[in-house]
Amino acid sequence: MYRYIYTSRSVFPMGDISDLDILREADTRNRAEHITGVLLRDPTSFLQVLEGERTRLMRLTKDIIKDPRHYAFRILQRGTVAQRLFPDWSMGYVAVGATTMTAFHDLCQTSGPMMEEALKALAPSLTTAQDRRP
Ligand SMILES: Cc1cc2nc3c(=O)[nH]c(=O)nc-3n(C[C@H](O)[C@H](O)[C@H](O)COP(=O)(O)O)c2cc1C
């Protein structure tokens, strides 16, 4: 199992319809490729945790990097892990404030139980593309 965490700056503001487009695309493809994870969103940035089979993740992140809806892509961590943090989420979404985002940004540059527990604690706040379908 492989995990890949990055941050980027969004071209669109938080709450823009493009977030929903991203979630819908992610939901479809991630289900098909057994990729799971979470997308944190604050007013200006994204932080995404992706987990799954390594070659699939490498292919996906290559596509995500090229996506014009964001820029300033920066890897926070990547590597082999024992298990998924978000096994039930094809792509969970949570909007947070800038302070919370900074905290996760810092945490995700470390690895280990503190960072994993903090991410897992997001689970009750997550929504999916389906929850948001009009
Ligand atoms: C911040 C961000 C996160 C994204 N996350 C995912 C994702 O988890 N899975 C996914 O398939 N696409 C994701 N996308 C969209 C991809 O960049 C790409 O548009 C999508 O995979 C389209 O795939 P296709 O070539 O199969 O149509 C994301 C895009 C952005 C801007």
The ligand as an SDF file (V2000), in Angstrom:
LIG
                    3D

 31 33  0  0  0  0  0  0  0  0999 V2000
   -6.9840   19.2500   -6.0920 C   0  0  0  0  0  0  0  0  0  0  0  0
   -7.3870   18.1710   -7.0530 C   0  0  0  0  0  0  0  0  0  0  0  0
   -7.5780   16.8830   -6.5890 C   0  0  0  0  0  0  0  0  0  0  0  0
   -7.9530   15.8550   -7.4550 C   0  0  0  0  0  0  0  0  0  0  0  0
   -8.1120   14.5900   -6.9920 N   0  0  0  0  0  0  0  0  0  0  0  0
   -8.4480   13.5960   -7.8360 C   0  0  0  0  0  0  0  0  0  0  0  0
   -8.5900   12.2650   -7.3780 C   0  0  0  0  0  0  0  0  0  0  0  0
   -8.4370   11.9400   -6.2080 O   0  0  0  0  0  0  0  0  0  0  0  0
   -8.9360   11.3270   -8.2940 N   0  0  0  0  0  0  0  0  0  0  0  0
   -9.1670   11.6150   -9.6000 C   0  0  0  0  0  0  0  0  0  0  0  0
   -9.4720   10.7270  -10.3800 O   0  0  0  0  0  0  0  0  0  0  0  0
   -9.0300   12.8720  -10.0560 N   0  0  0  0  0  0  0  0  0  0  0  0
   -8.6780   13.8610   -9.2070 C   0  0  0  0  0  0  0  0  0  0  0  0
   -8.5540   15.1370   -9.6880 N   0  0  0  0  0  0  0  0  0  0  0  0
   -8.8790   15.3910  -11.0970 C   0  0  0  0  0  0  0  0  0  0  0  0
   -7.7470   14.9730  -12.0140 C   0  0  0  0  0  0  0  0  0  0  0  0
   -6.7870   16.0070  -12.0710 O   0  0  0  0  0  0  0  0  0  0  0  0
   -8.2720   14.6820  -13.4160 C   0  0  0  0  0  0  0  0  0  0  0  0
   -8.9720   15.7840  -13.9050 O   0  0  0  0  0  0  0  0  0  0  0  0
   -9.2210   13.5170  -13.4180 C   0  0  0  0  0  0  0  0  0  0  0  0
   -8.6050   12.3780  -12.9020 O   0  0  0  0  0  0  0  0  0  0  0  0
   -9.7030   13.2430  -14.8630 C   0  0  0  0  0  0  0  0  0  0  0  0
   -9.3590   11.9760  -15.2190 O   0  0  0  0  0  0  0  0  0  0  0  0
   -9.6760   11.3980  -16.6540 P   0  0  0  0  0  0  0  0  0  0  0  0
   -8.4780   11.7710  -17.4780 O   0  0  0  0  0  0  0  0  0  0  0  0
   -9.8260    9.9540  -16.3910 O   0  0  0  0  0  0  0  0  0  0  0  0
  -10.9430   12.0860  -17.1140 O   0  0  0  0  0  0  0  0  0  0  0  0
   -8.1500   16.1580   -8.8350 C   0  0  0  0  0  0  0  0  0  0  0  0
   -7.9430   17.4660   -9.2860 C   0  0  0  0  0  0  0  0  0  0  0  0
   -7.5800   18.4810   -8.4210 C   0  0  0  0  0  0  0  0  0  0  0  0
   -7.3950   19.8700   -8.9340 C   0  0  0  0  0  0  0  0  0  0  0  0
  1  2  1  0
  2  3  1  0
  2 30  2  0
  3  4  2  0
  4  5  1  0
  4 28  1  0
  5  6  2  0
  6  7  1  0
  6 13  1  0
  7  8  2  0
  7  9  1  0
  9 10  1  0
 10 11  2  0
 10 12  1  0
 12 13  2  0
 13 14  1  0
 14 15  1  0
 14 28  1  0
 15 16  1  0
 16 17  1  0
 16 18  1  0
 18 19  1  0
 18 20  1  0
 20 21  1  0
 20 22  1  0
 22 23  1  0
 23 24  1  0
 24 25  2  0
 24 26  1  0
 24 27  1  0
 28 29  2  0
 29 30  1  0
 30 31  1  0
M  END
$$$$
